[in-house]
Protein backbone atom coordinates (compact mmCIF):
# COMPACT_ATOMS: atom_id res chain seq x y z
CA UNK A 1 0.00 0.00 0.00
CA UNK A 2 2.86 2.36 0.82
CA UNK A 3 4.37 1.77 -2.63
CA UNK A 4 1.01 2.51 -4.24
CA UNK A 5 0.64 5.81 -2.36
CA UNK A 6 4.22 6.76 -3.26
CA UNK A 7 3.50 6.01 -6.92
CA UNK A 8 0.31 8.06 -6.83
CA UNK A 9 2.08 11.00 -5.19
CA UNK A 10 4.97 10.91 -7.69
CA UNK A 11 2.57 10.61 -10.63
CA UNK A 12 0.51 13.58 -9.47
CA UNK A 13 3.66 15.65 -8.84
CA UNK A 14 4.97 14.79 -12.33
CA UNK A 15 1.61 15.61 -13.90
CA UNK A 16 1.47 18.97 -12.08
CA UNK A 17 5.04 19.79 -13.15
CA UNK A 18 4.22 18.89 -16.75
CA UNK A 19 1.17 21.18 -16.74
CA UNK A 20 3.17 24.00 -15.16
CA UNK A 21 5.80 23.85 -17.90
CA UNK A 22 3.04 23.68 -20.51
CA UNK A 23 1.42 26.92 -19.20
CA UNK A 24 -1.80 25.01 -18.39
CA UNK A 25 -2.69 24.79 -22.09
CA UNK A 26 -5.73 22.53 -21.87
CA UNK A 27 -7.28 23.40 -25.25
CA UNK A 28 -5.86 22.46 -28.63
CA UNK A 29 -6.82 22.76 -32.28
CA UNK A 30 -5.12 21.82 -35.52
CA UNK A 31 -5.38 24.77 -37.88
CA UNK A 32 -3.91 22.75 -40.74
CA UNK A 33 -1.32 19.99 -41.27
CA UNK A 34 1.56 22.37 -40.46
CA UNK A 35 -0.10 24.59 -37.84
CA UNK A 36 -1.37 23.80 -34.35
CA UNK A 37 -2.54 25.98 -31.50
CA UNK A 38 -2.82 25.31 -27.78
CA UNK A 39 -4.35 27.72 -25.30
CA UNK A 40 -5.44 27.90 -21.71
CA UNK A 41 -6.78 30.22 -19.03
CA UNK A 42 -7.80 30.02 -15.39
CA UNK A 43 -10.20 32.94 -15.29
CA UNK A 44 -12.42 33.99 -18.23
CA UNK A 45 -11.77 37.62 -17.27
CA UNK A 46 -8.01 37.21 -16.72
CA UNK A 47 -5.09 36.22 -18.94
CA UNK A 48 -5.20 33.73 -21.78
CA UNK A 49 -2.03 31.97 -22.94
CA UNK A 50 -1.47 30.74 -26.50
CA UNK A 51 1.14 28.42 -27.94
CA UNK A 52 1.40 28.48 -31.73
CA UNK A 53 3.47 25.81 -33.48
CA UNK A 54 4.16 26.11 -37.21
CA UNK A 55 6.41 24.05 -39.48
CA UNK A 56 8.66 26.93 -40.53
CA UNK A 57 11.79 28.71 -39.35
CA UNK A 58 10.50 32.05 -40.67
CA UNK A 59 8.15 34.58 -39.12
CA UNK A 60 4.80 33.37 -37.72
CA UNK A 61 1.58 35.32 -37.37
CA UNK A 62 -1.63 34.67 -35.46
CA UNK A 63 -4.80 36.70 -35.21
CA UNK A 64 -8.32 36.96 -33.81
CA UNK A 65 -11.31 38.47 -35.57
CA UNK A 66 -14.87 38.24 -36.83
CA UNK A 67 -13.86 37.39 -40.41
CA UNK A 68 -11.93 34.62 -42.14
CA UNK A 69 -9.36 37.19 -43.30
CA UNK A 70 -7.35 40.10 -41.93
CA UNK A 71 -10.17 42.66 -41.95
CA UNK A 72 -10.33 44.23 -38.45
CA UNK A 73 -8.09 41.50 -37.01
CA UNK A 74 -5.98 41.61 -33.86
CA UNK A 75 -2.62 40.06 -34.83
CA UNK A 76 0.75 39.12 -33.34
CA UNK A 77 3.85 38.42 -35.40
CA UNK A 78 7.04 36.91 -34.07
CA UNK A 79 9.89 34.55 -34.62
CA UNK A 80 13.51 33.80 -33.92
CA UNK A 81 15.95 35.63 -36.18
CA UNK A 82 19.72 35.95 -36.37
CA UNK A 83 19.62 38.68 -33.66
CA UNK A 84 17.32 36.73 -31.32
CA UNK A 85 13.59 36.76 -30.83
CA UNK A 86 11.21 39.40 -32.18
CA UNK A 87 7.53 39.84 -31.37
CA UNK A 88 4.91 42.59 -31.67
CA UNK A 89 1.19 43.30 -31.36
CA UNK A 90 -0.42 44.44 -34.63
CA UNK A 91 -3.87 45.24 -35.99
CA UNK A 92 -5.26 45.18 -39.49
CA UNK A 93 -8.16 46.95 -41.15
CA UNK A 94 -7.69 45.20 -44.51
CA UNK A 95 -5.66 42.43 -46.15
CA UNK A 96 -1.97 43.38 -46.31
CA UNK A 97 0.87 43.76 -43.84
CA UNK A 98 -0.72 44.87 -40.52
CA UNK A 99 0.07 48.06 -38.58
CA UNK A 100 1.92 47.88 -35.29
CA UNK A 101 -0.35 48.62 -32.33
CA UNK A 102 0.79 51.59 -30.21
CA UNK A 103 -0.34 49.68 -27.11
CA UNK A 104 1.60 46.41 -26.95
CA UNK A 105 -0.81 44.25 -24.93
CA UNK A 106 0.61 40.82 -25.74
CA UNK A 107 3.55 39.39 -23.80
CA UNK A 108 5.99 36.96 -25.42
CA UNK A 109 6.73 34.10 -23.02
CA UNK A 110 9.02 32.11 -25.30
CA UNK A 111 9.89 31.41 -28.92
CA UNK A 112 11.96 28.46 -30.10
CA UNK A 113 12.97 26.83 -33.35
CA UNK A 114 13.58 23.10 -33.35
CA UNK A 115 13.50 20.51 -36.15
CA UNK A 116 12.14 23.02 -38.66
CA UNK A 117 9.31 24.19 -36.37
CA UNK A 118 8.76 27.50 -34.64
CA UNK A 119 6.91 27.42 -31.32
CA UNK A 120 5.77 30.79 -29.99
CA UNK A 121 4.11 31.10 -26.57
CA UNK A 122 2.44 34.38 -25.61
CA UNK A 123 -0.35 35.78 -23.46
CA UNK A 124 -2.68 38.72 -23.03
CA UNK A 125 -5.76 39.76 -21.07
CA UNK A 126 -9.10 38.50 -22.36
CA UNK A 127 -10.18 42.14 -22.70
CA UNK A 128 -7.25 44.55 -22.90
CA UNK A 129 -9.40 47.67 -23.16
CA UNK A 130 -7.51 48.59 -26.35
CA UNK A 131 -9.80 49.25 -29.32
CA UNK A 132 -7.13 47.70 -31.61
CA UNK A 133 -7.28 44.40 -29.68
CA UNK A 134 -10.10 41.94 -30.19
CA UNK A 135 -11.96 41.17 -26.91
CA UNK A 136 -12.16 37.45 -26.18
CA UNK A 137 -15.67 36.44 -25.07
CA UNK A 138 -17.78 33.28 -25.16
CA UNK A 139 -18.64 33.90 -28.82
CA UNK A 140 -17.27 31.88 -31.75
CA UNK A 141 -14.57 33.83 -33.59
CA UNK A 142 -12.06 33.29 -36.38
CA UNK A 143 -8.49 32.36 -35.62
CA UNK A 144 -6.25 33.36 -38.51
CA UNK A 145 -2.63 32.47 -39.13
CA UNK A 146 0.09 33.08 -41.67
CA UNK A 147 3.82 32.42 -41.87
CA UNK A 148 6.87 33.08 -43.95
CA UNK A 149 9.71 30.84 -45.00
CA UNK A 150 12.28 33.39 -43.74
CA UNK A 151 12.35 36.14 -41.12
CA UNK A 152 11.89 38.79 -43.83
CA UNK A 153 8.39 40.14 -43.28
CA UNK A 154 6.80 39.87 -46.69
CA UNK A 155 3.62 38.49 -48.26
CA UNK A 156 2.97 34.94 -47.13
CA UNK A 157 1.45 33.74 -50.39
CA UNK A 158 -1.81 31.86 -50.78
CA UNK A 159 -0.68 28.53 -49.31
CA UNK A 160 0.89 29.77 -46.02
CA UNK A 161 -2.22 31.24 -44.42
CA UNK A 162 -5.57 30.03 -43.15
CA UNK A 163 -8.35 30.34 -40.62
CA UNK A 164 -10.64 28.33 -38.38
CA UNK A 165 -13.73 29.20 -36.34
CA UNK A 166 -13.35 28.45 -32.64
CA UNK A 167 -14.96 29.43 -29.36
CA UNK A 168 -11.89 29.97 -27.18
CA UNK A 169 -13.85 29.85 -23.91
CA UNK A 170 -16.17 26.93 -24.72
CA UNK A 171 -13.98 24.71 -26.86
CA UNK A 172 -14.95 21.08 -27.33
CA UNK A 173 -11.38 20.32 -26.27
CA UNK A 174 -12.04 21.71 -22.81
CA UNK A 175 -11.04 18.61 -20.87
CA UNK A 176 -7.59 17.35 -20.17
CA UNK A 177 -7.78 13.73 -19.07
CA UNK A 178 -5.03 11.60 -17.65
CA UNK A 179 -5.34 7.93 -16.84
CA UNK A 180 -2.98 5.17 -15.85
CA UNK A 181 -3.25 1.62 -14.58
CA UNK A 182 -1.34 0.17 -11.65
CA UNK A 183 -1.01 -3.58 -11.13
CA UNK A 184 -0.08 -4.36 -7.51
CA UNK A 185 0.15 -8.08 -6.90
CA UNK A 186 -2.96 -9.12 -8.76
CA UNK A 187 -5.00 -6.03 -7.91
CA UNK A 188 -5.40 -3.73 -10.87
CA UNK A 189 -6.35 -0.13 -10.16
CA UNK A 190 -7.30 2.49 -12.72
CA UNK A 191 -6.73 6.14 -11.87
CA UNK A 192 -8.42 8.77 -13.98
CA UNK A 193 -8.29 12.49 -13.50
CA UNK A 194 -10.37 14.97 -15.45
CA UNK A 195 -9.58 18.63 -15.20
CA UNK A 196 -12.28 20.95 -16.45
C-alpha positions in Angstrom: 0.0 0.0 0.0 2.9 2.4 0.8 4.4 1.8 -2.6 1.0 2.5 -4.2 0.6 5.8 -2.4 4.2 6.8 -3.3 3.5 6.0 -6.9 0.3 8.1 -6.8 2.1 11.0 -5.2 5.0 10.9 -7.7 2.6 10.6 -10.6 0.5 13.6 -9.5 3.7 15.7 -8.8 5.0 14.8 -12.3 1.6 15.6 -13.9 1.5 19.0 -12.1 5.0 19.8 -13.2 4.2 18.9 -16.8 1.2 21.2 -16.7 3.2 24.0 -15.2 5.8 23.8 -17.9 3.0 23.7 -20.5 1.4 26.9 -19.2 -1.8 25.0 -18.4 -2.7 24.8 -22.1 -5.7 22.5 -21.9 -7.3 23.4 -25.2 -5.9 22.5 -28.6 -6.8 22.8 -32.3 -5.1 21.8 -35.5 -5.4 24.8 -37.9 -3.9 22.7 -40.7 -1.3 20.0 -41.3 1.6 22.4 -40.5 -0.1 24.6 -37.8 -1.4 23.8 -34.4 -2.5 26.0 -31.5 -2.8 25.3 -27.8 -4.4 27.7 -25.3 -5.4 27.9 -21.7 -6.8 30.2 -19.0 -7.8 30.0 -15.4 -10.2 32.9 -15.3 -12.4 34.0 -18.2 -11.8 37.6 -17.3 -8.0 37.2 -16.7 -5.1 36.2 -18.9 -5.2 33.7 -21.8 -2.0 32.0 -22.9 -1.5 30.7 -26.5 1.1 28.4 -27.9 1.4 28.5 -31.7 3.5 25.8 -33.5 4.2 26.1 -37.2 6.4 24.1 -39.5 8.7 26.9 -40.5 11.8 28.7 -39.4 10.5 32.0 -40.7 8.2 34.6 -39.1 4.8 33.4 -37.7 1.6 35.3 -37.4 -1.6 34.7 -35.5 -4.8 36.7 -35.2 -8.3 37.0 -33.8 -11.3 38.5 -35.6 -14.9 38.2 -36.8 -13.9 37.4 -40.4 -11.9 34.6 -42.1 -9.4 37.2 -43.3 -7.3 40.1 -41.9 -10.2 42.7 -41.9 -10.3 44.2 -38.5 -8.1 41.5 -37.0 -6.0 41.6 -33.9 -2.6 40.1 -34.8 0.7 39.1 -33.3 3.9 38.4 -35.4 7.0 36.9 -34.1 9.9 34.5 -34.6 13.5 33.8 -33.9 15.9 35.6 -36.2 19.7 36.0 -36.4 19.6 38.7 -33.7 17.3 36.7 -31.3 13.6 36.8 -30.8 11.2 39.4 -32.2 7.5 39.8 -31.4 4.9 42.6 -31.7 1.2 43.3 -31.4 -0.4 44.4 -34.6 -3.9 45.2 -36.0 -5.3 45.2 -39.5 -8.2 47.0 -41.2 -7.7 45.2 -44.5 -5.7 42.4 -46.1 -2.0 43.4 -46.3 0.9 43.8 -43.8 -0.7 44.9 -40.5 0.1 48.1 -38.6 1.9 47.9 -35.3 -0.3 48.6 -32.3 0.8 51.6 -30.2 -0.3 49.7 -27.1 1.6 46.4 -27.0 -0.8 44.2 -24.9 0.6 40.8 -25.7 3.6 39.4 -23.8 6.0 37.0 -25.4 6.7 34.1 -23.0 9.0 32.1 -25.3 9.9 31.4 -28.9 12.0 28.5 -30.1 13.0 26.8 -33.3 13.6 23.1 -33.4 13.5 20.5 -36.2 12.1 23.0 -38.7 9.3 24.2 -36.4 8.8 27.5 -34.6 6.9 27.4 -31.3 5.8 30.8 -30.0 4.1 31.1 -26.6 2.4 34.4 -25.6 -0.3 35.8 -23.5 -2.7 38.7 -23.0 -5.8 39.8 -21.1 -9.1 38.5 -22.4 -10.2 42.1 -22.7 -7.2 44.5 -22.9 -9.4 47.7 -23.2 -7.5 48.6 -26.3 -9.8 49.2 -29.3 -7.1 47.7 -31.6 -7.3 44.4 -29.7 -10.1 41.9 -30.2 -12.0 41.2 -26.9 -12.2 37.5 -26.2 -15.7 36.4 -25.1 -17.8 33.3 -25.2 -18.6 33.9 -28.8 -17.3 31.9 -31.8 -14.6 33.8 -33.6 -12.1 33.3 -36.4 -8.5 32.4 -35.6 -6.3 33.4 -38.5 -2.6 32.5 -39.1 0.1 33.1 -41.7 3.8 32.4 -41.9 6.9 33.1 -43.9 9.7 30.8 -45.0 12.3 33.4 -43.7 12.3 36.1 -41.1 11.9 38.8 -43.8 8.4 40.1 -43.3 6.8 39.9 -46.7 3.6 38.5 -48.3 3.0 34.9 -47.1 1.5 33.7 -50.4 -1.8 31.9 -50.8 -0.7 28.5 -49.3 0.9 29.8 -46.0 -2.2 31.2 -44.4 -5.6 30.0 -43.1 -8.4 30.3 -40.6 -10.6 28.3 -38.4 -13.7 29.2 -36.3 -13.3 28.4 -32.6 -15.0 29.4 -29.4 -11.9 30.0 -27.2 -13.9 29.8 -23.9 -16.2 26.9 -24.7 -14.0 24.7 -26.9 -14.9 21.1 -27.3 -11.4 20.3 -26.3 -12.0 21.7 -22.8 -11.0 18.6 -20.9 -7.6 17.3 -20.2 -7.8 13.7 -19.1 -5.0 11.6 -17.7 -5.3 7.9 -16.8 -3.0 5.2 -15.9 -3.2 1.6 -14.6 -1.3 0.2 -11.6 -1.0 -3.6 -11.1 -0.1 -4.4 -7.5 0.2 -8.1 -6.9 -3.0 -9.1 -8.8 -5.0 -6.0 -7.9 -5.4 -3.7 -10.9 -6.3 -0.1 -10.2 -7.3 2.5 -12.7 -6.7 6.1 -11.9 -8.4 8.8 -14.0 -8.3 12.5 -13.5 -10.4 15.0 -15.5 -9.6 18.6 -15.2 -12.3 20.9 -16.4 
